[in-house]
Amino acid sequence: MTHNDYTLKNHPEWFALYGDQRDTQSGKRLNQLCYSNEELFQETVRYVRAQFDHFKMDEVSVMPPDGYTAICQCELCKGKDTPERGYRGAFSDYVWEFVNRVAKEVRKTHPEKRISNCAYGTYTQPPLKIDKLEPNLQVIIVGGRRPTSESRDEITQLRRDWAKKTDRPVIIFENYPFTGRGFYLPAYIPQVLGESINATKGSSQGEDIWLTMDFGENAIGYNHFLIYFTARMYWGGKDQDAAELFNEYCQLFYGPAAPAMREFFSYCENHWREMEKDGGKAEQALALFDTAKAKVDESSVYGQRIRLIDLYLNGLRNKSRQLAQKRGPVPILRLVGDPRGEIRIDGKLDDNLWKKIPTASTGQLRELQTGRQPVYGTSIKSCWVGRDLYFAIRCEEASGEKPISTTAKNGDQAIWYGDAVEILLNTESHSYYQLAVNPAGALIDLDRGADRNNWFRWDSQAEVATQIGDGYWTAEIRIPVVQDENDPLHQVIGHRPTQSLPWYINVCRQRIRENGSEYSAFAPTGTASFHEPMKFAHFYRGLSHQFPADESVTDFLIAEKAANQLLRKRKYQAAEVAYIALSEDKNITQIQKSTALEKAAECARASKDYERASQLAELIPEKSIAKTVQMENLLSQRNYQAVIDQYGTEDLAQWPFWQTGAGAYARARAYYGLKNGMKAEADLNQALKLTADSRLKASILVMLGNNREMNLQNDKTALDAYQQNLLAAGRIGSADQFR
């Protein structure tokens, strides 16, 4: 109803307020709503009635968008959340009050129809302020039996609590493991599956199961198992015997291999979770399967069935090999000596310990997915004093702009709708902790080593201060560290890291704007997520040391680095082949695919194969990068007029800000070639503001000077640009500094 550009543009007040901005960014997968807005309520009622009037529907869902973790911050919504109830009850009263009102209003005109909502995420728990839900409101409990969860008692209690709120039997919604999204674990759980289904018989209307619609051979060896046992358990009565079904299944499906397959499945049921981190358990499961596989002729019907499971287990085999790998090449952040003195946590970063910090204890963040230099840089410093770990973080900003803070309250998940820095700490004792700080000084901390429902119970007891200046903001953080593991809910647990027992850490930043977002990290993960522990940097106190890196580890960053070396050596054909192969990897992101194809087009231009370069540009999924490459292709042929004909009216300010600089510089060169000095000046200035790479900045400044000297006939301002180029140089020597 609301996820469309018309509504985003014409009804911004329907959407959640975070900081001083409504969540109306076009192109986002999810835009959250303000459930206190009366017009949104009335429109929802009209929308539901229209569905019933025009379609043969008995039930319409009224449910918040997915990923709902931060309540609207407008005055009407303030105080309507209940954070004291924990993550799964934080928004229960807020959301269910809205849905219940809709159900009540719709019942006046459509008494036989139903409204549904899922008990899910932050509104999983029943509301406390509603004694009884409207009779036409259908509750659907997501994970209402959750066969893969260890929290069986908690889920049973959840069903009982909901039964008190409604006279209508609930519906259970289960997400079976998504093999289409990479799930590979052998979660063959017939006993637990059967028991969980029996437990809901008589108290639910049935189930809605979301299953990967993968009908190919790669996953059917797993997916069939879940569907078979779920269906057979429902065919029987309340006391359907799961063990009996399991024995029957093994005998009928696998014949001579039945006893060995039964042993394999039973081992998996008991240990499948551990196989995500324990290579030994994975290898044992694979060995049991190999024993079973050898019991039958592969051409027999039993052998063909076992073959399907064999194909599914390729994912576990890959994971087993990965678990045997060690950490690949990652950065190092090193603590030096035993510094003495005081660090006052005020966000100013002006203490002597920070001023005299050794270079080894400092670093710069790079773009998360590609490792390039971000448009807005971030520098970090780290220091250990006493039993406290300190971080000083400086985030560069656009001059005249303020960073975006979407909350000033600690523990508020709205923090992730705006600018923030994060510290991820994998100590030698615990994996791992997460602390996020925004420009307003708000802190949220999580223990990601705990069960997901308990992530936010942990309190780091960190001390935080921030400062906002013109063109930057800073964060200063003191994190107390304890060795005692008896209080896992407070403070970081660990010993001071050493060379033999290092920690693994990452420091990350997100910068969120209407025209794009930029994510960077001290140790780029080569994915779209900060949370890749095997990519975290080495962190230790001691002398300089080079940790061994597993050469078998590869990812986008490593593969691109190898291709870049070929390009630097002017081996254009080999480099192009490498970049294209990289772009065809199914596991990379759209930004990475665009980057690889951009580099491949550069190789084609260097080989003067302009037709090929144009074809590669057409394959680039990120439109702003594709347009930049198309401009570069035309520029390499000195076809300046074609650049302007095609892109002269392009509003580069609407591009993602991290690509605007490259686009502006490309178009400026076309204007320069056509001797249009004023247009070139405008684009060059825009490019200069949004370019971080010092060598590229030097090229922009030289062209700015040349344009002023040759096209605008202004020697004074030309000299200013030349001098700026010279003064900005860290060292003299590049060709652009002698021109």
C-alpha positions in Angstrom: 0.0 0.0 0.0 2.7 2.4 0.9 5.8 1.1 -0.9 5.6 3.2 -4.0 7.1 6.5 -5.2 3.8 8.3 -5.3 3.1 7.7 -1.6 6.6 8.4 -0.6 6.5 11.8 -2.4 2.9 12.8 -1.6 2.4 11.5 1.9 5.7 11.8 3.8 3.9 12.2 7.1 2.7 8.6 6.9 6.3 7.4 7.3 8.5 7.1 10.4 10.5 10.1 11.6 14.1 9.4 12.4 16.0 12.4 13.6 14.6 15.2 11.5 13.9 13.1 8.4 11.0 10.9 7.3 11.9 7.4 6.1 10.9 8.3 2.5 14.1 7.5 0.6 13.0 6.2 -2.9 14.5 2.9 -3.9 14.9 1.5 -0.4 13.7 -2.1 0.1 11.8 -1.0 3.2 10.3 2.2 4.4 8.9 2.2 7.9 5.7 3.9 8.9 4.2 6.1 11.6 1.4 4.2 13.2 0.1 7.2 15.1 -0.8 9.0 11.9 -4.6 9.2 11.7 -4.6 9.6 7.9 -2.5 6.4 7.5 -5.0 4.6 9.7 -8.0 5.8 7.6 -6.2 5.0 4.3 -5.4 1.5 5.6 -9.0 0.9 6.4 -10.0 2.1 2.9 -7.3 -0.1 1.3 -8.5 -3.2 3.1 -12.1 -2.6 2.3 -11.2 -2.1 -1.4 -9.4 -5.5 -1.4 -12.5 -7.2 0.0 -14.8 -5.4 -2.4 -12.9 -6.0 -5.6 -11.2 -9.4 -5.1 -12.4 -12.7 -3.8 -10.4 -12.5 -0.6 -11.4 -13.6 2.9 -8.3 -12.2 4.7 -6.0 -9.2 4.2 -2.7 -8.7 5.9 -2.0 -5.5 7.8 1.6 -5.9 8.8 4.6 -3.5 9.1 7.4 -3.8 6.6 10.1 -6.3 7.5 13.2 -5.3 9.5 11.2 -3.1 11.9 13.6 -2.2 14.7 13.1 1.5 15.4 9.9 3.2 16.3 8.9 6.6 14.8 10.3 9.5 16.8 7.4 12.0 16.2 5.6 13.5 19.2 2.6 11.3 18.6 4.6 8.1 18.8 6.8 9.0 21.8 6.4 6.7 24.7 4.4 4.1 22.8 7.2 1.5 22.7 8.0 -0.8 25.6 11.7 -1.4 25.5 11.7 -2.9 29.0 10.0 -6.0 27.5 13.0 -6.8 25.4 13.5 -7.0 21.7 10.5 -9.3 21.0 8.0 -7.1 22.9 9.4 -3.6 22.3 6.7 -2.6 19.8 3.9 -5.0 20.6 1.5 -2.5 22.1 2.3 0.1 19.4 1.8 -2.2 16.4 -1.1 -4.4 17.6 -3.0 -1.3 18.8 -3.0 0.0 15.2 -3.8 -3.4 13.6 -6.6 -4.0 16.2 -8.2 -0.6 15.4 -8.1 -1.4 11.7 -9.8 -4.8 12.4 -12.5 -3.1 14.5 -13.3 -0.5 11.8 -13.3 -3.0 8.9 -15.7 -5.3 10.8 -18.4 -2.7 10.7 -18.7 -3.1 6.9 -17.2 -6.6 6.4 -18.1 -8.7 9.5 -17.3 -12.0 7.8 -13.9 -11.0 6.6 -10.6 -11.2 8.5 -7.5 -9.0 9.1 -4.2 -10.8 9.8 -0.9 -9.8 11.3 2.2 -11.7 12.2 3.6 -11.9 15.7 7.1 -11.2 14.5 10.3 -9.5 15.4 9.8 -6.5 17.8 6.1 -7.3 18.1 6.2 -11.0 18.7 4.9 -10.9 22.2 1.2 -10.2 22.8 0.2 -6.6 23.6 -0.3 -5.8 27.3 -2.8 -2.9 26.8 -5.4 -5.0 24.9 -7.3 -7.6 26.9 -8.9 -9.3 23.9 -8.3 -8.8 20.2 -11.1 -8.1 17.8 -12.7 -11.4 16.7 -11.9 -10.8 13.1 -8.1 -10.4 13.8 -6.1 -13.4 12.9 -2.8 -13.9 14.7 0.0 -15.6 12.8 3.0 -16.5 15.0 6.2 -16.5 13.1 8.4 -19.3 14.5 5.4 -20.5 16.5 6.9 -23.9 16.8 10.4 -23.3 15.4 11.6 -26.8 15.1 15.2 -25.7 14.8 15.2 -23.6 18.0 16.5 -24.7 21.4 14.0 -22.4 23.1 11.2 -24.9 23.0 9.8 -23.9 26.4 9.8 -20.2 25.5 7.9 -20.9 22.3 5.3 -23.0 24.1 4.8 -20.2 26.5 4.4 -17.7 23.6 1.6 -19.7 22.2 -0.1 -19.9 25.5 0.2 -16.1 26.0 -1.4 -15.5 22.6 -4.2 -17.9 23.3 -5.3 -15.6 26.2 -5.6 -12.7 23.8 -7.7 -14.2 21.1 -10.6 -16.7 20.8 -9.5 -17.5 17.2 -6.9 -20.3 16.9 -3.6 -19.0 15.8 -1.8 -19.9 12.6 1.8 -20.9 12.7 4.3 -19.4 10.2 7.6 -21.1 9.7 10.5 -20.2 7.5 12.2 -23.5 6.6 15.9 -23.0 5.9 16.4 -21.1 2.7 18.6 -23.3 0.5 18.1 -20.8 -2.2 19.9 -18.2 -0.1 22.9 -20.5 0.7 21.7 -22.7 3.6 23.9 -25.8 3.5 23.8 -27.4 7.0 22.4 -30.9 7.2 19.5 -30.0 9.5 17.8 -33.4 9.2 15.7 -33.2 12.4 12.8 -35.8 12.2 12.4 -36.2 15.9 12.3 -32.5 16.8 10.2 -31.7 13.8 7.6 -34.3 14.8 7.5 -33.3 18.4 7.0 -29.6 17.6 4.1 -30.3 15.2 2.4 -32.6 17.7 2.7 -29.8 20.3 0.6 -27.4 18.2 -2.2 -29.7 17.2 -5.5 -28.6 18.7 -4.3 -25.0 19.4 -3.6 -23.8 15.8 -5.4 -23.8 12.5 -2.4 -25.1 10.8 0.7 -23.7 9.2 2.0 -21.4 6.5 5.5 -22.6 5.5 7.9 -20.6 3.5 10.2 -22.9 1.6 12.8 -22.3 -1.0 11.2 -23.0 -4.4 14.3 -24.8 -5.6 13.2 -27.8 -7.7 16.6 -28.5 -9.1 18.8 -31.3 -7.9 21.1 -29.3 -5.7 18.7 -28.8 -2.8 15.9 -31.4 -3.2 18.0 -33.9 -1.1 17.3 -31.6 1.9 14.0 -29.9 1.1 12.1 -33.1 0.4 13.0 -34.3 3.9 11.3 -31.3 5.6 8.2 -31.5 3.5 7.8 -35.2 3.9 8.0 -35.3 7.6 5.8 -32.1 8.0 3.1 -33.6 5.8 3.2 -37.1 7.4 3.1 -35.7 10.9 -0.1 -33.7 10.0 -1.7 -36.8 8.4 -1.6 -38.6 11.8 -3.4 -37.7 15.0 -2.2 -35.8 17.9 0.1 -38.6 18.9 1.6 -39.4 15.6 4.9 -41.2 16.2 7.9 -39.4 14.7 10.3 -42.2 15.5 8.2 -44.7 13.7 7.9 -42.5 10.7 11.6 -41.9 10.6 12.3 -45.7 10.6 9.8 -46.2 7.9 11.2 -43.4 5.8 14.8 -44.8 6.0 13.7 -48.3 5.1 11.5 -47.3 2.2 13.8 -44.6 0.8 17.2 -46.2 1.2 16.7 -50.0 1.3 20.0 -51.7 2.1 21.5 -48.4 3.2 18.7 -47.8 5.8 20.7 -48.5 9.0 23.7 -46.4 7.8 21.5 -43.6 6.7 19.6 -43.7 10.0 22.9 -43.3 11.8 23.8 -40.4 9.5 20.5 -38.6 10.0 20.6 -39.1 13.8 24.1 -37.7 14.0 23.0 -34.7 12.0 20.0 -34.1 14.2 22.2 -33.9 17.3 25.1 -31.9 15.8 24.1 -29.9 12.7 24.3 -26.5 14.5 27.9 -27.2 15.6 28.9 -28.0 12.0 28.8 -24.3 11.2 32.0 -23.8 13.3 33.3 -27.3 14.1 35.1 -28.8 11.1 35.5 -32.1 13.0 31.7 -32.5 13.3 31.2 -31.8 9.7 33.8 -34.3 8.6 32.2 -37.0 10.9 28.8 -36.4 9.3 30.4 -36.7 5.8 32.2 -39.9 6.8 28.9 -41.4 8.0 27.3 -40.5 4.8 30.1 -42.0 2.7 29.6 -45.3 4.6 25.9 -45.3 3.7 26.6 -44.3 0.1 28.8 -47.4 -0.3 26.0 -49.7 0.7 24.0 -49.4 -2.5 24.5 -49.6 -6.2 24.5 -46.0 -7.5 22.3 -46.9 -10.5 19.6 -48.4 -8.2 16.6 -46.4 -7.1 18.2 -46.2 -3.6 21.5 -45.0 -5.1 19.7 -42.3 -7.1 18.0 -41.1 -3.9 21.2 -41.0 -2.0 22.8 -39.1 -4.9 20.3 -36.2 -4.3 21.5 -36.0 -0.7 25.1 -36.3 -1.9 24.6 -33.2 -4.1 23.1 -31.2 -1.2 26.1 -32.1 1.0 28.5 -30.3 -1.4 27.7 -27.2 0.6 28.8 -28.9 3.8 32.0 -30.1 2.0 32.8 -26.6 1.0 32.2 -25.4 4.5 34.4 -28.1 5.9 37.2 -27.0 3.6 36.6 -23.4 4.7 36.7 -24.3 8.4 40.1 -25.9 7.7 41.3 -22.6 6.3 43.0 -19.9 8.4 42.5 -16.2 8.2 43.4 -14.7 4.9 45.3 -11.4 4.4 43.8 -8.8 6.7 45.1 -5.5 8.2 46.9 -5.2 11.5 46.3 -2.7 14.3 49.1 -2.9 16.9 49.3 -1.6 20.4 52.7 -0.3 21.3 54.2 -0.2 24.8 52.4 0.7 28.0 51.3 4.3 27.6 50.8 6.3 30.8 48.6 9.3 31.2 45.0 10.2 31.1 42.5 10.3 28.3 39.6 12.5 29.0 36.5 11.3 27.2 35.2 14.5 25.7 35.4 13.8 22.0 38.1 16.4 21.3 40.9 13.9 20.7 43.4 16.4 22.0 45.0 14.4 24.8 48.8 13.9 24.7 48.4 10.2 24.3 46.5 10.7 21.1 48.9 13.3 19.8 51.9 11.0 20.4 50.2 7.7 19.3 52.6 5.4 17.3 51.7 5.0 13.7 51.2 1.3 14.2 48.2 2.1 16.4 46.4 4.2 13.7 44.6 3.4 10.5 42.3 4.6 7.8 39.0 3.1 6.7 38.4 1.8 3.2 35.2 1.2 1.3 33.6 -2.0 2.5 32.9 -3.9 -0.6 35.7 -2.9 -3.0 38.5 -1.6 -0.7 38.7 1.8 -2.6 39.3 5.0 -0.8 35.9 6.3 0.4 34.7 9.8 -0.6 34.5 10.7 3.1 37.5 9.3 4.9 37.7 8.1 8.5 40.9 7.8 10.7 41.2 5.7 13.8 43.5 5.5 16.8 43.6 2.9 19.5 45.3 2.8 22.9 45.2 0.5 26.0 45.6 2.2 29.4 45.2 0.2 32.6 42.3 -2.2 32.0 40.6 0.1 29.5 40.6 0.0 25.7 40.3 3.4 24.0 39.4 4.4 20.5 39.6 7.9 18.8 37.7 8.1 15.5 37.5 11.1 13.2 35.0 11.1 10.4 35.5 13.5 7.5 32.4 15.4 6.3 31.3 17.8 3.6 32.1 21.4 4.8 29.0 23.2 5.8 27.0 19.9 6.3 26.1 18.4 9.6 26.2 14.6 10.1 22.8 12.9 10.4 21.9 11.6 13.9 18.6 9.7 14.1 18.6 9.3 17.9 20.2 10.8 21.0 19.1 7.9 23.2 21.3 5.0 24.2 20.0 1.6 23.1 17.8 3.0 20.3 18.0 0.9 17.1 17.0 4.0 15.1 20.7 4.7 15.3 21.2 2.6 12.1 19.0 5.0 10.1 21.7 7.6 10.2 25.4 8.1 10.5 27.3 5.9 12.9 30.6 4.2 13.6 30.9 0.7 14.9 33.6 -1.2 16.8 33.5 -5.0 16.5 35.6 -6.9 19.1 36.4 -10.6 18.9 38.4 -11.2 22.0 40.5 -14.3 22.7 37.7 -15.2 25.2 34.5 -14.3 23.3 33.2 -13.9 19.8 32.1 -11.2 19.4 30.9 -7.7 20.7 29.5 -4.8 18.7 29.3 -1.2 19.8 27.8 1.6 17.6 28.0 5.3 18.2 26.4 8.1 16.3 27.3 11.9 16.0 24.9 12.7 18.9 26.9 10.4 21.2 24.2 7.8 21.4 25.5 4.2 22.1 24.0 0.9 21.3 25.9 -2.3 22.3 25.3 -6.0 21.4 26.7 -9.3 22.3 26.6 -11.2 19.0 27.9 -14.3 20.7 24.6 -14.7 22.5 21.3 -16.0 21.2 19.8 -13.4 18.9 17.0 -12.7 21.3 19.5 -11.7 23.9 21.9 -9.6 21.8 20.8 -6.4 23.4 20.8 -7.5 27.0 24.6 -7.0 27.2 25.9 -3.7 28.5 29.4 -2.7 27.6 29.5 0.1 30.2 31.5 2.1 27.6 32.0 5.8 28.1 31.4 7.8 24.9 31.7 11.4 23.8 31.4 13.1 20.4 32.2 16.4 18.8 30.8 17.9 15.6 32.9 20.5 13.7 32.9 22.0 10.3 33.8 19.2 7.9 34.1 16.4 10.5 32.8 14.7 13.5 34.7 12.7 16.1 34.0 9.9 18.6 36.0 9.1 21.7 35.3 5.8 23.4 36.5 4.0 26.5 35.7 0.3 26.7 36.3 -1.4 30.1 37.7 -4.9 29.8 37.5 -7.6 32.4 38.9 -11.1 32.7 36.2 -12.5 35.0 33.7 -14.5 32.9 31.1 -14.8 35.7 29.2 -11.7 34.6 28.7 -12.2 30.8 26.0 -9.4 30.7 28.4 -6.6 31.5 31.6 -5.3 29.9 34.0 -6.9 27.4 35.5 -10.2 28.6 39.1 -10.8 27.6 42.8 -10.4 28.3 45.0 -7.8 26.8 45.7 -9.1 23.3 49.2 -10.5 22.5 51.0 -11.8 19.5 50.2 -15.4 20.5 46.7 -14.6 21.6 45.5 -11.7 19.4 42.1 -10.2 19.2 40.3 -9.7 15.9 38.6 -6.4 15.4 37.0 -4.1 12.9 36.1 -0.4 13.0 33.4 0.6 10.6 31.4 3.6 9.5 28.2 4.2 7.7 27.2 7.5 6.1 23.6 7.7 5.1 22.2 10.3 2.7 19.2 10.7 0.4 21.5 10.4 -2.6 23.3 7.3 -1.5 25.0 5.6 1.4 28.7 4.8 1.9 30.0 2.0 4.1 33.7 1.7 5.1 35.8 -0.4 7.4 39.4 -0.7 8.7 39.3 -4.3 7.4 37.0 -4.3 4.3 35.0 -7.5 4.3 34.4 -7.7 0.5 30.7 -8.1 1.2 27.8 -5.8 1.9 28.0 -6.6 5.7 30.3 -5.5 8.5 29.8 -8.8 10.1 32.4 -11.1 8.6 34.5 -12.2 11.6 37.1 -14.0 9.4 37.8 -10.7 7.7 38.5 -8.8 11.0 41.9 -7.3 11.5 44.6 -8.7 13.8 44.8 -6.6 17.0 47.6 -7.2 19.5 50.2 -5.5 21.7 53.8 -6.2 20.9 56.6 -5.8 18.4 56.0 -5.7 14.7 54.9 -9.1 13.4 53.6 -10.5 10.1 50.9 -13.1 10.8 50.7 -15.9 8.3 47.8 -15.7 5.8 46.2 -18.8 4.3 46.9 -18.5 0.6 43.9 -20.7 -0.2 41.5 -18.0 0.9 40.0 -15.9 -1.9 37.3 -13.3 -2.2 36.4 -10.3 -4.3 39.1 -8.1 -2.7 41.9 -10.6 -3.2 40.9 -11.5 -6.8 40.5 -7.8 -7.8 43.9 -7.1 -6.3 45.5 -9.7 -8.6 43.6 -8.3 -11.6 44.8 -4.8 -10.7 48.4 -6.0 -10.8 47.9 -7.2 -14.3 46.4 -3.8 -15.3 49.4 -1.9 -13.7 51.7 -4.1 -15.7 49.8 -3.2 -18.9 48.8 -6.8 -19.5 45.4 -5.5 -20.7 44.0 -8.7 -22.2 44.8 -10.9 -19.2 43.5 -8.2 -16.9 40.2 -7.9 -18.8 39.7 -11.7 -18.7 40.3 -11.6 -14.9 37.9 -8.7 -14.3 35.2 -10.4 -16.5 35.6 -13.7 -14.6 35.3 -11.7 -11.4 32.1 -10.0 -12.6 30.5 -13.4 -13.3 30.9 -14.6 -9.7 27.3 -15.3 -8.4 28.3 -14.4 -4.9 29.4 -10.8 -5.5 27.3 -7.6 -4.9 25.9 -5.3 -7.6 28.5 -2.7 -6.7 31.3 -5.3 -7.0 30.0 -6.5 -10.4 29.9 -2.8 -11.6 33.4 -2.2 -10.4 34.8 -5.3 -12.1 33.1 -4.4 -15.4 34.3 -0.8 -15.1 37.9 -2.1 -14.9 37.3 -4.5 -17.7 36.1 -1.6 -19.9 39.2 0.3 -19.0 41.3 -2.6 -20.2 39.3 -2.7 -23.5 39.9 1.1 -24.0 43.6 0.6 -23.3 43.6 -2.0 -26.1 41.7 0.5 -28.3 38.8 -1.9 -28.6 36.1 0.7 -28.1 33.2 -1.4 -29.3 34.1 -4.0 -26.6 34.4 -1.2 -24.0 30.9 0.0 -25.0 29.5 -3.6 -24.7 30.9 -3.9 -21.2 29.4 -0.6 -20.1 26.0 -1.9 -21.1 26.4 -4.8 -18.7 27.1 -2.6 -15.6 24.1 -2.8 -13.2 24.8 0.4 -11.3 23.5 3.1 -13.6 25.8 5.9 -12.4 28.9 3.8 -12.9 27.6 2.6 -16.3 27.1 6.2 -17.4 30.6 7.2 -16.2 32.1 4.4 -18.1 30.2 5.3 -21.2 31.6 8.9 -20.9 35.1 7.5 -20.5 34.7 5.4 -23.6 33.7 8.5 -25.6 36.5 10.6 -24.1 39.1 8.0 -25.1 38.0 8.6 -28.7 38.0 12.4 -28.2 34.3 12.4 -29.0 33.6 15.3 -26.6 30.4 16.4 -28.3 28.8 13.0 -27.9 29.5 13.1 -24.2 27.7 16.4 -23.9 24.9 15.4 -26.2 24.2 12.3 -24.1 25.0 13.6 -20.6 25.0 17.3 -20.7 21.6 17.6 -19.0 22.4 14.8 -16.4 21.8 16.1 -12.9 24.9 14.6 -11.3 23.8 15.8 -7.8 21.1 13.1 -8.0 23.6 10.4 -8.5 24.9 8.4 -5.5 27.3 10.9 -3.9 30.2 8.4 -4.0 30.0 8.3 -7.8 29.2 12.0 -8.5 32.9 13.0 -8.4 33.9 10.6 -11.1 30.9 11.5 -13.3 31.6 15.2 -12.9 35.3 14.9 -13.8 34.5 12.9 -16.9 32.0 15.4 -18.2 34.3 18.3 -17.3 37.0 16.9 -19.6 34.5 16.9 -22.4 33.5 20.6 -21.7 37.3 21.4 -21.5 37.9 19.8 -24.9 35.0 21.8 -26.4 36.5 25.0 -24.8 33.4 25.6 -22.7 35.2 27.0 -19.7 32.3 27.9 -17.5 30.7 24.4 -17.7 34.1 22.8 -17.2 34.7 25.0 -14.1 31.4 24.0 -12.6 32.0 20.2 -13.1 35.6 20.4 -12.0 34.6 22.1 -8.7 31.9 19.5 -8.1 34.4 16.7 -8.8 37.0 18.3 -6.5 34.5 18.3 -3.5 33.6 14.6 -4.0 37.0 13.1 -4.8 39.2 11.6 -2.1 42.0 10.0 -4.0 45.0 12.4 -3.8 46.4 11.5 -7.3 43.0 12.1 -8.9 42.6 15.3 -7.0 45.9 16.5 -8.4 44.7 15.8 -11.9 41.5 17.7 -11.3 43.4 20.7 -9.9 45.7 20.7 -12.9 42.8 20.7 -15.3 41.1 23.4 -13.2 44.2 25.5 -13.6 44.5 24.8 -17.3 40.8 25.6 -17.9 41.1 28.9 -16.1 44.3 29.8 -18.0 43.3 28.6 -21.5 39.5 28.8 -21.6 38.6 31.4 -19.1 41.7 33.6 -19.6 42.1 34.1 -15.9 45.7 33.8 -14.8 45.1 34.7 -11.2 42.6 32.0 -10.5 44.6 29.6 -12.6 47.6 30.2 -10.3 45.4 29.6 -7.3 44.6 26.1 -8.6 48.2 25.3 -9.4 49.3 26.4 -6.0 46.6 24.5 -4.3 47.8 21.4 -6.1 51.4 22.0 -5.0 50.6 22.7 -1.4 48.2 19.8 -1.0 50.9 17.3 -2.1 52.3 15.1 0.6 55.4 14.8 -1.5 56.6 16.2 -4.8 57.3 14.1 -7.8 54.2 13.3 -9.9 53.9 14.7 -13.4 50.9 16.7 -12.5 52.9 18.6 -9.9 55.5 19.8 -12.4 53.0 20.9 -15.1 
